[in-house]
Amino acid sequence: MDAQTFPIFGKTFDAFLFDMDGTLINSIAATERIWGDWARRHGLDVEAFMPTMHGRRGIDTITALDLPGVDPLAEALKIERSEIEDVEGVVAIDGAIAFLSALPPDRWAIVTSAPIALARRRLETAGIELPKTMVTAEDVKVGKPSPEGYLLAAARLGVDPARCLVFEDVDAGVKAGENAGAGVVVVTATHAHELATAHPSIDSYRQLRLRVAAGGTLSLTQAATD
């Protein structure tokens, strides 16, 4: 990992914007248990369906399927309740807690496709303190890959989206970061299959060393290895 393979090294940013599931926390087991059961009940090909739902709002995923007789809002609420109840195996991504703790509170935000109640539940379970700024499913009219969530987070922090660095794990989120004009880092900690991307990637936040300048700007370098 160097400036050539990790081109954001040497750059400064005004804020870091993080997706939640798969980026700060590993909730894949719980997510796939619940969505897999839902897909089977509706006669879907579970193996084909599962990759399509990660990183998107539940209501957007269900609406896109256009299933006859299915109310997307009602079904999304049922799934949300199940996800709030089932947090078994939800843990923080390696190094995420320490990395977030080192950031100034007004220099980072979470932008998640999860509803607020689920986001709070999973963050609490994973031991991650709630951020000062968080954008959830209820805050946007259009979910990822729309940039709306990231643009809103930047606005709430009072920064230019082009001066932000987005941390994401799936294609819909990566596209949302790109569409917002931000830099992007892909977190691969939960990936079973490689995500085709030109963006730099990490599998642990321990790979990064954070620097906070006197004026609050943020930069990254490679962490020292043992």
trRosetta pair geometry for C-beta under 8 A, 3 or more apart (Angstrom, degrees):
i j d omega theta_ij theta_ji phi_ij phi_ji
1 5 5.6 -117 -129 85 44 121
1 6 5.0 33 -169 -22 88 133
1 200 7.8 86 -140 -161 98 120
1 207 6.6 97 -5 178 170 116
1 222 5.1 149 100 -106 111 124
2 5 5.6 77 44 25 66 93
2 6 6.5 159 72 29 20 93
2 9 7.2 -97 171 40 37 156
2 222 7.1 -41 -93 -33 44 142
3 6 6.6 -68 -110 70 21 73
3 7 6.6 59 177 -115 60 42
3 9 4.6 -114 -99 77 71 117
3 10 5.6 32 -122 -10 121 127
4 7 7.3 7 -154 -76 17 75
5 200 6.6 106 142 -116 63 102
6 9 5.1 66 105 -18 100 108
6 200 4.3 85 -122 -133 65 151
6 220 8.0 -95 153 108 125 119
6 222 7.2 129 49 -69 155 97
7 11 7.7 41 140 -18 67 125
7 200 6.5 -169 23 -37 69 121
8 11 5.1 -81 -163 38 57 122
8 165 6.4 81 -151 -120 147 130
8 183 5.5 110 -102 172 119 146
8 185 6.8 -68 9 -68 154 104
8 200 6.3 -120 8 28 102 140
8 220 6.2 32 115 50 106 120
9 219 7.9 76 -150 176 44 94
9 220 6.1 -90 -99 94 63 82
9 221 5.8 79 -140 -114 104 52
9 222 6.9 -15 -100 -30 139 80
10 219 7.4 12 -133 -162 4 123
11 183 7.1 139 102 -66 154 161
11 219 6.6 175 86 -126 42 92
12 213 7.2 -5 -135 -10 127 137
12 217 4.5 18 -179 161 119 128
12 218 6.8 136 -162 68 66 41
12 219 5.0 -49 -101 -71 64 102
13 16 6.6 82 113 -65 142 68
13 163 5.8 145 -151 166 58 65
13 164 6.1 79 -167 -132 112 22
13 165 4.7 -57 -105 -16 165 103
13 183 7.0 -102 -91 33 126 129
13 217 6.7 147 68 -168 34 79
13 218 4.8 -36 68 68 90 96
13 219 7.0 148 15 -81 79 50
14 107 7.2 -136 157 -140 50 89
14 157 7.7 146 128 128 102 123
14 159 4.1 176 111 -142 132 132
14 160 6.8 90 28 40 146 75
14 163 4.1 39 8 130 111 121
14 164 6.6 -56 61 -74 84 61
14 216 7.7 39 -148 115 65 99
14 217 6.2 -49 -93 -116 51 76
14 218 7.3 137 -122 19 4 93
15 107 5.1 -158 -112 -170 69 57
15 108 6.1 169 -167 -85 82 40
15 109 6.9 19 170 3 127 93
15 153 7.9 -167 130 136 142 99
15 154 6.8 169 61 -117 140 70
15 157 5.0 63 -92 136 161 160
15 159 4.8 172 -3 35 122 162
15 163 7.2 75 22 109 77 86
15 164 4.9 -24 73 -113 88 91
15 165 7.7 -166 98 29 46 68
15 218 7.3 102 -94 13 14 132
16 103 6.5 -94 38 -123 125 146
16 107 6.8 47 17 138 80 83
16 108 4.6 -11 66 -111 88 98
16 164 7.0 148 -104 -164 20 78
16 165 5.2 -26 -113 69 72 95
16 166 7.9 155 -165 -89 57 23
16 167 6.6 25 -180 -15 102 109
16 218 6.2 -76 -35 99 100 167
17 108 7.1 -178 -80 -155 35 63
17 109 5.4 -9 -119 64 76 90
17 110 7.8 143 -166 -110 60 15
17 111 5.4 17 177 -3 106 121
17 150 5.6 101 138 -135 160 89
17 153 5.2 114 -125 107 122 146
17 154 7.1 -53 -63 -61 139 80
17 164 5.2 27 -8 173 113 129
17 165 7.1 173 25 83 73 42
17 166 4.9 -26 74 -105 102 70
17 167 7.2 -177 89 19 49 72
17 177 7.6 171 83 -112 119 99
17 182 6.8 -43 35 -158 127 169
18 23 5.6 173 -174 127 86 127
18 24 5.4 66 159 -49 135 117
18 100 7.9 -49 -14 -94 161 109
18 108 6.7 25 -6 -178 106 108
18 109 7.2 -174 29 93 74 43
18 110 5.2 -38 76 -109 92 64
18 111 7.0 155 76 24 37 73
18 166 7.7 164 -84 -158 28 53
18 167 4.7 -9 -114 57 72 113
19 22 6.9 -19 116 69 124 89
19 23 4.0 110 77 3 91 153
19 24 7.3 -170 95 -5 55 89
19 55 7.0 -23 -154 -127 146 90
19 110 7.5 56 -167 -160 10 73
19 111 6.3 -48 -89 76 51 76
19 112 6.2 107 -161 -97 57 65
19 113 8.0 2 -147 -5 99 86
19 166 7.6 57 -25 179 87 91
19 167 6.4 -129 23 98 78 69
19 168 4.8 79 -8 -114 132 63
19 169 6.2 -128 79 9 141 86
19 170 7.9 -159 165 25 170 84
19 173 4.9 -2 -75 -149 146 150
20 23 6.2 91 72 53 3 102
20 24 5.3 -50 -143 39 48 112
20 25 6.1 -2 169 25 77 102
20 110 5.4 50 -69 -169 97 120
20 112 3.9 -1 5 -94 121 126
20 114 6.2 -64 62 15 141 123
20 119 6.1 -134 -78 -132 174 95
20 122 7.0 100 157 93 127 132
20 123 7.2 -74 -147 -69 124 97
21 24 8.0 -30 -52 48 16 75
21 25 6.2 -43 -109 72 45 91
21 27 4.9 -68 -131 42 99 118
21 28 7.6 130 177 -65 100 61
21 31 6.7 86 -165 -59 143 146
21 54 7.6 -137 112 -156 120 83
21 55 7.6 -150 77 -82 105 52
21 112 6.9 95 -1 -143 84 111
21 113 7.8 -66 28 47 117 92
21 114 6.6 112 -23 -40 117 122
21 122 7.2 -20 -80 149 89 164
21 169 7.7 -111 108 45 58 136
22 25 7.7 -4 -12 76 25 53
22 26 7.1 67 -99 -111 40 52
22 27 7.5 -81 -41 38 62 79
22 28 6.6 76 -84 -64 89 100
22 54 6.8 61 -36 -173 154 118
22 55 7.3 -58 40 -70 143 88
22 169 3.6 -142 131 73 112 158
22 170 6.4 48 97 -29 160 98
22 187 6.8 148 140 89 71 110
22 189 7.5 170 -171 63 56 89
22 190 4.7 -106 -132 44 79 138
23 93 6.9 -86 139 -20 23 151
23 167 5.2 132 -171 126 120 96
23 168 6.0 -54 -92 -128 135 23
23 169 4.7 -146 -68 -24 79 109
23 173 7.6 -126 -52 143 136 166
23 187 4.8 125 -130 40 63 143
24 92 6.7 -46 160 -143 70 77
24 93 5.8 -134 -169 14 21 112
24 96 4.9 134 -151 -166 66 146
24 100 7.4 46 -136 -54 120 134
24 110 7.1 -57 -1 -114 152 113
24 123 7.8 7 112 -109 131 87
24 126 7.5 118 129 118 89 158
24 128 6.2 59 155 -102 123 167
24 167 7.8 90 -55 104 81 131
25 90 6.0 16 170 -174 125 88
25 91 6.7 167 -156 89 80 29
25 92 5.6 -59 -104 -107 71 42
25 93 6.3 -125 -88 -23 16 80
25 96 7.4 -131 -65 76 50 166
25 122 5.8 164 89 155 165 109
25 123 7.0 -135 -41 -94 142 51
25 126 4.3 -99 -114 -79 120 162
25 128 6.8 -115 -63 -4 108 139
26 29 7.8 44 144 0 91 90
26 89 7.6 -79 113 149 94 84
26 90 7.1 177 85 -146 57 44
26 91 5.4 -6 51 62 101 80
26 92 7.6 41 10 119 82 8
26 93 5.9 121 -37 -78 88 68
26 189 6.5 -101 -77 119 111 116
26 190 5.2 163 -124 -82 92 117
27 30 5.2 -54 -176 48 80 110
27 31 5.3 85 124 -29 91 106
27 87 7.6 -53 -130 -142 104 69
27 89 7.6 122 -136 102 44 86
27 90 4.7 13 -104 -115 84 94
27 122 5.7 -24 -83 -144 143 133
28 31 5.6 -58 -140 41 30 113
28 32 5.9 21 166 -13 68 111
28 190 5.0 158 -33 -170 137 131
29 32 6.3 -63 -145 41 23 102
29 33 6.4 28 155 -25 62 107
29 88 7.3 -80 107 101 120 80
29 89 4.2 -26 62 107 138 155
30 33 5.7 -53 -148 30 30 114
30 34 6.5 17 161 -10 64 109
30 83 6.6 103 144 -141 111 74
30 86 5.1 167 -150 125 104 96
30 87 6.0 -4 -101 -125 162 28
30 88 6.1 147 -84 56 103 63
30 89 5.8 180 -39 62 90 103
30 90 5.8 -20 -3 -57 141 96
31 34 6.3 -69 -154 40 26 102
31 35 5.9 4 163 1 67 117
31 54 7.5 81 139 -103 148 82
31 83 7.1 27 -100 -120 61 115
32 35 6.0 -57 -126 51 31 100
32 36 5.3 40 167 -29 66 114
32 50 6.1 29 -127 -140 99 126
33 36 6.0 -60 -144 35 16 112
33 37 6.6 14 158 -16 57 108
33 86 6.5 -115 85 149 132 150
34 37 6.0 -56 -153 34 28 108
34 38 6.5 26 151 -16 63 108
34 79 6.1 118 150 -154 119 83
34 82 4.8 148 -138 120 124 124
34 83 5.5 -115 25 -74 174 77
34 86 6.1 168 -61 60 115 141
35 38 5.4 -52 -146 38 37 115
35 39 6.1 39 155 -22 68 104
35 49 7.8 -155 151 124 106 113
35 50 6.8 124 108 -116 122 75
35 53 5.7 -175 -163 93 153 159
35 79 6.9 45 -86 -146 70 129
36 39 5.8 -53 -145 35 30 110
36 40 6.4 29 156 -18 63 105
36 46 5.2 50 -144 -152 81 128
36 50 6.7 3 -83 -86 85 113
37 40 5.9 -56 -149 36 30 110
37 41 6.5 32 154 -21 64 106
38 41 5.8 -57 -152 34 31 112
38 42 6.6 8 157 -1 64 111
38 75 7.4 111 -158 -176 127 107
38 78 8.0 140 -108 102 120 112
38 79 6.0 -8 -70 -93 154 110
39 42 6.1 -71 -150 48 30 98
39 44 4.0 -79 -170 63 88 122
39 45 7.9 -56 164 72 121 24
39 46 4.8 130 101 -103 133 75
39 49 4.8 169 -133 80 144 158
39 50 7.4 -93 -16 -62 163 71
40 43 7.7 47 -175 -69 32 22
40 44 7.2 -87 -68 51 26 76
40 46 5.9 -6 -63 -64 82 121
42 65 8.0 48 136 149 148 154
42 67 6.0 -34 -170 -136 130 158
42 70 7.1 26 -126 -85 132 143
44 48 7.6 -130 165 68 90 95
44 49 4.7 47 147 -53 130 147
44 65 7.6 -57 -92 -140 132 138
45 48 4.1 32 102 26 117 114
45 49 6.0 153 81 -22 61 92
46 49 5.6 -62 -139 39 28 110
46 50 6.2 37 167 -36 67 102
47 50 6.6 -42 -144 14 22 111
48 51 7.6 -67 -176 29 32 98
48 52 7.7 18 144 -13 63 117
49 52 5.8 -76 -166 35 44 112
49 53 6.7 24 156 -21 81 112
50 53 6.5 -70 -153 29 33 104
50 54 7.5 37 162 -31 66 99
51 54 6.6 -48 -156 13 38 111
52 56 7.9 -26 150 16 60 140
52 61 6.9 132 122 -139 89 98
52 64 8.0 -137 158 95 123 140
53 56 6.1 -109 -162 49 44 107
53 58 7.8 31 -165 -113 109 58
53 61 4.5 48 -124 -134 88 147
54 169 7.9 -79 156 101 122 102
54 170 4.8 -179 117 -92 107 159
54 172 7.7 171 99 22 64 117
55 113 6.1 109 172 -1 35 144
55 144 5.8 -78 154 91 92 139
55 168 7.6 56 -129 -168 129 102
55 169 7.1 -160 -80 73 116 80
55 170 3.6 -139 -36 67 143 134
55 171 7.2 167 59 52 159 52
55 172 4.2 158 114 56 123 112
55 173 4.6 -113 -155 -28 126 100
56 60 5.0 -112 169 82 109 121
56 61 5.1 130 97 -58 123 93
56 113 5.5 -180 169 -160 12 161
56 143 5.7 101 -158 123 68 137
56 144 6.1 -130 -102 71 60 89
56 172 5.4 -28 -66 127 87 176
57 60 4.3 87 65 5 91 106
57 61 7.0 -160 91 -9 47 84
57 76 7.6 16 154 -144 85 139
57 113 4.6 -136 -65 -171 57 97
57 137 4.7 122 -121 -131 112 112
57 143 3.9 -146 -4 -77 112 156
57 144 7.7 139 -18 29 80 75
58 61 5.6 -55 -149 34 34 112
58 62 6.3 23 159 -11 69 108
58 75 7.8 -147 154 111 110 81
58 76 4.0 140 111 -137 113 95
58 79 5.3 -174 -151 78 148 136
58 80 6.6 -144 24 -56 160 88
58 113 7.8 139 -19 144 59 102
58 115 7.9 -41 18 -25 117 101
58 137 7.6 -9 21 -123 82 159
59 62 6.0 -57 -143 42 30 105
59 63 6.0 34 158 -22 66 111
59 72 5.2 91 -154 148 72 108
59 73 6.0 20 -120 -94 118 55
59 76 4.2 -29 -71 -63 73 163
59 137 7.5 124 16 -179 108 130
59 143 8.0 148 64 -21 87 137
60 63 5.8 -54 -140 37 28 112
60 64 6.3 32 160 -24 62 107
60 113 7.8 -80 29 -159 126 122
60 143 4.7 -112 -28 39 151 134
61 64 6.1 -60 -155 31 24 111
61 65 7.2 26 150 -23 59 104
62 65 5.8 -52 -159 24 38 114
62 67 7.4 -61 -171 15 78 113
62 70 6.8 -128 179 139 108 126
62 72 4.1 157 103 -133 112 86
62 75 5.2 164 -140 85 160 128
62 76 5.8 -137 14 -60 140 91
63 66 7.3 29 169 -64 44 59
63 72 4.3 17 -68 -105 74 164
65 70 7.5 -13 90 73 115 150
67 70 3.9 31 85 13 108 138
70 75 5.9 5 -177 -35 100 143
71 74 3.9 46 93 20 118 115
71 75 6.3 157 81 -14 62 87
72 75 5.9 -62 -143 42 28 107
72 76 6.0 29 160 -22 66 109
73 76 5.8 -55 -144 35 27 111
73 77 6.5 27 156 -19 62 106
74 77 5.9 -57 -152 35 30 111
74 78 6.6 32 151 -20 63 104
75 78 5.6 -51 -150 33 36 114
75 79 6.4 33 153 -16 67 104
76 79 5.8 -55 -149 38 33 110
76 80 6.3 39 151 -24 65 105
77 80 5.4 -49 -146 33 33 116
77 81 6.6 36 155 -20 63 101
78 81 5.9 -54 -155 33 31 110
78 82 6.6 28 150 -16 64 106
79 82 5.6 -55 -150 38 35 112
79 83 6.2 33 153 -19 68 107
80 83 5.7 -57 -146 37 30 109
80 84 6.4 32 155 -21 65 104
80 115 5.4 13 -132 25 135 138
80 117 7.0 79 169 70 116 114
80 118 5.7 -112 -153 -48 85 125
81 84 5.8 -53 -149 33 31 111
81 85 6.5 25 154 -14 63 108
82 85 5.8 -61 -151 40 31 109
82 86 6.0 -4 163 10 70 114
83 86 6.3 -67 -129 55 28 88
83 87 7.9 71 169 -73 57 70
83 114 7.9 -135 125 -138 149 111
83 118 5.3 19 105 -128 120 126
83 121 7.9 138 125 79 79 139
84 87 7.7 -18 -173 -47 28 102
84 117 6.0 -19 -96 131 134 106
84 118 5.5 -108 -74 -97 83 73
84 121 5.0 146 -139 -17 75 171
87 90 4.5 -55 -175 11 82 133
87 121 6.2 -139 -71 148 138 103
87 122 6.2 -170 -127 -102 114 64
87 125 4.4 -133 162 -96 141 166
90 122 5.3 -120 -170 -144 148 83
90 125 4.6 49 88 110 124 133
90 126 5.6 -89 142 -63 91 89
91 126 5.6 121 -163 -126 20 84
92 96 4.7 -145 177 58 103 117
92 97 5.2 16 175 -40 168 99
92 126 4.4 122 -58 173 72 105
92 127 5.9 -72 -30 59 124 96
92 128 5.8 136 -97 -52 114 103
93 96 4.3 84 64 -35 86 128
93 187 6.6 -3 -157 176 164 137
93 189 4.8 139 -142 47 108 167
93 190 7.7 -89 -101 -33 105 97
93 204 7.3 -172 157 -121 91 53
93 205 6.8 100 111 -15 105 103
94 189 6.4 179 20 -124 94 136
94 203 7.6 25 49 133 124 69
94 204 4.1 -39 93 -127 118 101
94 205 6.7 -175 104 25 62 76
94 206 6.2 -53 139 -6 101 110
95 98 5.8 -64 -161 47 58 107
95 99 5.6 59 146 -28 85 111
95 204 5.0 93 9 173 129 84
95 205 3.3 -160 110 64 112 87
95 206 3.9 -149 -81 -40 143 74
95 207 7.7 172 49 6 171 61
95 208 7.9 136 141 39 143 86
96 99 5.6 -62 -145 38 30 113
96 100 6.2 25 162 -16 68 108
96 128 6.9 -35 121 -94 114 123
96 205 5.2 133 -78 -6 46 142
97 100 6.1 -58 -148 38 27 106
97 101 6.2 28 155 -23 63 111
97 127 6.1 -18 -96 110 139 103
97 128 6.0 -135 -100 -96 83 75
98 101 5.6 -56 -145 35 30 115
98 102 6.6 29 157 -21 63 106
98 205 7.2 172 66 102 88 125
99 102 6.1 -62 -158 31 28 109
99 103 7.2 30 148 -26 61 104
99 205 4.0 -84 -37 167 146 144
99 208 6.9 53 -119 73 126 114
99 210 6.6 131 -149 -32 76 133
100 103 5.7 -53 -158 22 40 115
100 108 6.9 -146 -139 99 79 160
100 128 6.6 52 49 -148 162 101
100 129 7.4 -177 122 46 128 90
100 131 7.8 -102 -165 -84 123 99
101 129 7.8 90 -89 20 80 123
102 210 5.2 138 112 67 134 143
102 212 7.4 -164 155 -24 87 123
103 107 5.5 -138 177 79 96 105
103 108 4.6 28 144 -14 150 135
103 210 7.0 -94 -73 -169 74 158
103 212 7.5 154 -128 -78 45 127
103 218 7.3 3 -128 -104 93 136
104 107 4.2 68 68 5 96 118
104 108 7.7 142 72 -2 56 89
104 212 6.3 128 -25 -144 102 143
104 216 5.9 -54 25 -141 162 95
105 108 7.5 -89 -154 42 26 85
105 131 7.2 163 -155 -159 77 69
105 132 4.6 88 166 -23 102 131
106 132 6.2 -40 -84 71 55 156
106 133 7.8 79 -134 -15 49 118
106 157 6.6 141 176 -146 69 86
106 216 7.8 -27 82 -158 101 139
107 157 7.3 93 -121 -160 26 130
107 212 7.7 149 52 -125 170 113
107 216 6.0 -165 -77 177 130 100
107 218 6.1 138 165 -42 135 124
108 131 6.3 -108 104 -138 88 133
108 133 7.6 179 104 53 41 104
109 131 5.8 152 -130 131 42 150
109 132 7.7 -79 -96 72 75 73
109 133 3.8 -52 -107 99 107 108
109 134 6.3 -178 -167 -85 83 37
109 135 6.6 49 155 -4 124 92
109 153 4.2 -179 95 -163 150 116
109 156 6.8 101 -97 76 153 119
109 157 6.0 -124 -31 -52 125 122
110 119 7.2 149 121 -168 139 130
110 123 7.9 -88 -61 -85 173 136
110 131 5.2 159 -5 16 97 138
110 133 7.6 167 26 102 61 63
110 134 4.6 0 60 -122 98 88
110 135 7.2 -161 98 35 57 62
110 153 8.0 -154 73 -117 23 138
111 134 7.8 -175 -75 -160 37 52
111 135 4.6 5 -118 60 73 112
111 149 4.4 126 -169 145 114 113
111 150 5.5 29 -138 -80 176 61
111 152 7.8 135 -118 65 113 93
111 153 4.9 -88 -71 -38 113 145
111 166 7.9 -43 42 -134 133 102
111 176 7.9 -158 126 128 134 138
112 119 5.3 144 69 -103 151 123
112 134 7.4 -11 14 -171 103 97
112 135 7.2 161 27 87 57 63
112 136 5.7 -8 69 -115 92 65
112 137 7.4 -54 109 -38 75 74
112 149 7.9 -157 35 -170 21 149
113 137 5.7 53 180 -82 45 94
113 143 5.5 63 -127 -157 102 124
113 144 5.9 -85 -72 20 116 110
113 149 7.9 -92 -76 -56 61 163
113 173 8.0 -111 -27 -78 114 100
114 118 4.5 -118 179 91 114 116
114 119 4.5 146 95 -63 119 84
114 122 7.1 -48 175 17 173 137
114 136 6.2 -58 88 -148 63 96
114 137 6.1 -113 116 -25 17 110
115 118 5.0 83 61 15 81 104
115 119 6.9 -148 94 -10 36 92
115 136 5.9 69 -160 161 25 122
115 137 4.7 -53 -80 42 55 124
115 138 6.1 65 -138 -33 77 96
116 119 5.6 -55 -143 36 31 113
116 120 6.3 31 160 -19 66 105
116 134 7.7 115 -122 114 87 123
116 136 4.4 158 -70 60 70 169
116 137 7.5 -127 -27 38 62 80
116 138 5.9 -41 -18 16 106 125
117 120 6.0 -54 -150 35 28 110
117 121 6.4 28 153 -19 63 109
118 121 5.6 -56 -147 37 33 113
118 122 6.2 24 160 -14 68 108
119 122 6.2 -61 -145 40 26 103
119 123 6.1 23 160 -15 64 112
119 134 6.7 155 139 172 149 138
119 136 5.3 -121 -9 -108 148 122
120 123 6.1 -60 -144 40 25 108
120 124 6.1 26 159 -19 63 111
120 130 6.6 -1 -121 -93 80 123
121 124 6.0 -61 -150 38 24 110
121 125 6.3 24 154 -19 63 110
122 125 5.5 -53 -145 37 33 113
122 126 6.2 23 158 -12 66 110
123 126 5.9 -63 -145 44 29 105
123 128 4.5 -87 -161 74 83 101
123 129 7.6 -42 160 92 115 7
123 130 6.0 103 114 -84 149 66
124 127 7.8 40 178 -68 29 26
124 128 7.8 -87 -60 54 21 64
124 130 7.9 -6 -64 -51 80 94
130 134 6.9 -67 -171 -31 87 142
131 134 5.2 132 62 -59 103 93
133 153 6.2 118 142 -149 121 81
133 156 5.0 152 -144 115 126 127
133 157 5.8 -102 0 -68 174 87
135 139 4.8 -118 -156 74 75 151
135 140 6.9 60 171 -39 111 105
135 149 4.7 154 123 -160 136 85
135 150 7.9 -156 55 -70 154 28
135 152 5.2 122 -113 91 142 116
135 153 4.8 -102 -12 -65 130 93
135 156 7.4 177 -61 7 102 143
136 139 5.5 104 53 -2 55 106
137 140 7.0 -82 -160 40 32 92
137 143 6.8 -10 -130 -94 79 115
139 149 7.0 96 87 -117 110 80
139 152 6.2 168 143 128 119 161
140 143 6.1 124 94 -84 130 50
140 146 7.2 160 172 90 134 126
140 148 4.5 123 -144 109 117 125
140 149 5.1 -59 -57 -70 146 80
140 152 6.7 -144 -83 -3 93 148
141 148 6.7 -122 44 -161 74 169
142 146 4.0 75 117 -13 110 168
142 148 5.4 121 64 -5 86 143
143 146 6.3 119 91 33 21 107
143 148 7.8 -84 -98 50 16 116
143 149 7.3 24 -141 -32 51 123
143 172 7.9 13 132 164 95 131
144 149 6.5 -46 -56 21 86 131
144 172 4.4 102 129 146 105 100
144 173 5.2 -3 -169 -87 157 53
144 175 7.2 127 -177 69 88 90
144 176 4.0 -64 -128 -50 94 140
145 171 7.6 -41 -81 130 122 71
145 172 4.6 -123 -60 -157 82 64
145 173 7.5 -118 -104 -53 68 16
145 175 3.6 -9 -147 92 128 121
145 176 4.9 -146 -153 -56 49 74
145 179 6.5 110 157 -6 87 140
146 149 7.4 103 95 -1 86 82
146 176 6.3 18 77 -115 31 95
146 179 7.0 -106 -162 98 28 154
147 150 5.2 -65 -168 51 74 107
147 151 5.2 75 132 -28 95 105
147 161 7.6 57 172 -161 126 157
147 176 5.2 152 -95 -167 50 65
147 177 7.5 136 -117 -79 91 10
147 178 8.0 -116 -83 75 112 46
147 179 3.8 -144 -47 103 113 99
147 180 3.7 166 -156 -65 121 75
147 181 7.7 51 -146 0 157 69
148 151 5.8 -61 -145 39 27 110
148 152 6.1 26 159 -20 65 109
149 152 5.8 -57 -148 36 28 110
149 153 6.4 28 155 -19 64 105
149 176 6.6 5 48 179 104 139
150 153 5.6 -49 -145 34 34 112
150 154 6.4 36 155 -18 64 104
150 161 6.3 88 135 -135 98 118
150 164 7.2 176 -179 97 104 151
150 166 6.1 -24 -124 -96 137 130
150 176 5.7 142 -11 146 123 98
150 177 6.0 142 -84 -101 164 53
150 179 8.0 131 47 76 130 82
150 180 3.9 -73 96 -67 129 162
150 182 6.2 -111 168 -3 139 139
151 154 5.8 -54 -150 36 31 111
151 155 6.4 32 152 -20 64 107
151 161 5.7 -38 -107 -70 63 142
151 180 5.4 -158 -57 -128 76 102
152 155 5.6 -54 -148 36 32 113
152 156 6.3 32 154 -19 66 105
153 156 5.8 -55 -148 36 31 110
153 157 6.4 21 156 -10 65 109
153 164 7.9 109 100 -137 106 161
154 157 5.9 -64 -149 44 30 105
154 159 5.2 -97 -162 76 81 81
154 160 6.8 -23 177 141 128 12
154 161 4.2 -112 -34 -78 173 72
154 164 5.5 -105 -97 -37 112 145
154 180 7.2 152 -13 180 136 126
154 182 7.7 -160 -67 -73 134 122
155 158 7.4 35 -178 -75 32 33
159 163 5.5 -115 172 78 106 113
159 164 6.2 118 111 -64 127 97
160 163 4.4 75 69 8 95 107
160 164 7.5 -157 96 -19 53 86
161 164 5.3 -52 -155 19 44 120
161 180 4.6 -122 -176 162 138 96
161 181 5.1 92 109 64 110 99
161 182 5.3 -90 170 -59 81 93
162 181 4.6 -43 -82 134 80 115
162 182 6.7 -146 -108 -89 26 48
164 180 7.4 -35 64 125 128 126
164 182 4.3 -43 81 -124 93 121
164 183 7.1 -161 101 32 48 77
165 182 6.4 169 -104 172 18 106
165 183 4.5 -27 -112 75 73 108
165 184 7.5 174 -164 -79 63 19
165 185 6.4 30 172 -8 106 105
165 218 7.5 -112 18 95 124 124
165 220 8.0 169 176 -12 178 126
166 173 7.7 -167 158 160 123 91
166 176 7.7 -163 -170 96 159 85
166 177 3.4 -153 73 -123 158 126
166 180 7.1 110 -50 56 141 132
166 182 4.6 96 -19 106 106 136
166 183 6.8 175 21 86 73 49
166 184 5.0 -22 69 -106 99 69
166 185 7.2 -178 90 26 50 67
167 184 7.9 149 -90 -158 24 56
167 185 5.1 -20 -108 69 70 100
167 187 5.8 45 178 -31 97 116
168 173 3.6 -178 -151 122 123 116
168 174 4.9 -175 96 -69 143 59
168 176 7.4 154 -99 54 149 99
168 177 5.6 -135 -21 -20 137 134
168 184 6.2 -30 24 -156 114 103
168 185 7.5 144 27 77 65 50
168 186 6.2 -37 79 -110 75 59
168 187 7.0 -176 89 17 22 88
169 173 6.5 36 41 54 53 144
169 186 6.5 108 -114 -164 37 70
169 187 4.8 -51 -83 67 93 88
169 188 7.2 159 -138 -84 86 31
169 189 7.7 -63 -117 38 128 78
169 190 6.5 31 -173 47 147 105
169 191 7.2 -156 -172 -59 98 93
169 195 7.7 171 174 -28 51 157
170 173 5.2 86 61 16 74 104
170 174 7.0 -138 100 -9 33 93
170 195 7.1 -153 -126 -107 38 142
171 174 5.5 -54 -142 36 32 113
171 175 6.2 31 160 -18 67 105
171 195 6.5 -168 -61 -153 80 113
171 197 8.0 -162 -103 -72 73 108
172 175 6.0 -57 -152 37 28 110
172 176 6.5 32 149 -23 62 105
173 176 5.3 -49 -148 31 36 115
173 177 6.5 37 153 -17 66 101
174 177 5.8 -55 -154 35 32 111
174 178 6.4 31 150 -17 65 107
174 184 5.7 85 -145 -173 75 150
174 186 6.4 -1 -92 -91 120 101
174 195 7.6 156 -29 158 149 138
174 197 6.1 -108 -148 -115 161 133
174 199 6.6 -156 -145 10 118 146
175 178 5.5 -53 -145 39 34 113
175 179 6.0 34 155 -20 67 108
176 179 5.8 -56 -143 39 28 110
176 180 6.4 28 154 -20 62 107
177 180 5.7 -58 -151 35 30 110
177 182 5.0 -82 -171 68 81 109
177 183 7.7 -40 165 99 117 25
177 184 4.3 117 113 -92 142 109
178 181 7.8 47 173 -67 34 22
178 182 7.6 -99 -80 54 20 67
178 184 6.2 -34 -60 -32 74 141
184 199 4.5 -58 97 -125 101 151
185 199 6.4 -166 -111 158 25 115
185 200 5.7 -32 -123 82 78 90
185 201 6.9 142 -176 -106 69 33
185 202 6.4 10 170 5 117 104
186 195 6.1 -147 -169 76 145 134
186 197 5.4 118 -43 75 154 159
186 199 5.1 120 -20 91 103 115
186 200 7.2 -179 26 95 82 38
186 201 4.1 -35 75 -103 97 92
186 202 7.7 161 84 23 52 59
187 190 7.9 38 122 15 94 85
187 201 7.2 170 -84 -157 16 77
187 202 5.9 -24 -112 70 63 83
187 203 7.3 117 -169 -113 61 30
188 191 4.4 -45 -163 9 76 130
188 194 7.7 -4 -138 -126 130 59
188 195 7.0 -149 -105 19 95 107
188 201 5.0 45 -24 175 117 125
188 202 7.0 179 20 85 86 31
188 203 4.8 -51 73 -89 92 81
189 203 5.0 128 -82 -165 62 65
189 204 6.6 100 -90 -71 112 56
191 194 6.6 72 153 -97 138 30
191 195 6.2 -107 -121 -19 139 95
195 201 7.9 151 59 -99 106 141
197 201 7.1 111 74 -58 123 115
202 205 6.8 82 132 -85 144 38
202 207 4.8 -165 -141 55 112 136
202 208 6.5 -40 -102 -34 158 106
203 207 7.4 84 46 -22 60 138
204 207 5.4 116 76 -17 79 94
205 208 5.8 -57 -167 36 59 107
206 223 6.0 -108 160 63 55 168
207 222 6.9 -46 169 -146 73 72
207 223 5.6 -168 -178 24 20 113
208 220 5.1 -39 -160 -154 110 117
208 221 7.6 127 -161 69 61 35
208 222 7.3 -72 -114 -121 41 33
208 223 5.8 30 67 -32 9 103
209 220 6.7 132 68 -161 52 61
209 221 4.8 -28 64 69 108 83
209 222 6.6 24 9 101 103 19
209 223 4.5 143 -48 -88 88 65
209 224 7.4 52 -61 -10 136 69
210 218 6.8 -36 -160 -157 95 97
210 219 7.8 137 -159 77 50 44
210 220 6.3 -30 -101 -102 52 71
211 218 7.2 140 78 -159 57 48
211 219 4.7 -19 62 65 107 90
211 220 7.3 -171 18 -81 84 23
211 221 6.7 46 -18 -1 117 102
212 216 6.7 -20 -173 -140 95 35
212 217 7.6 157 -156 78 51 37
212 218 6.0 -19 -103 -101 67 68
213 216 6.7 -37 72 36 77 18
213 217 4.5 3 36 56 123 86
213 218 7.7 -131 7 -64 85 24
213 219 7.3 58 -34 1 102 106
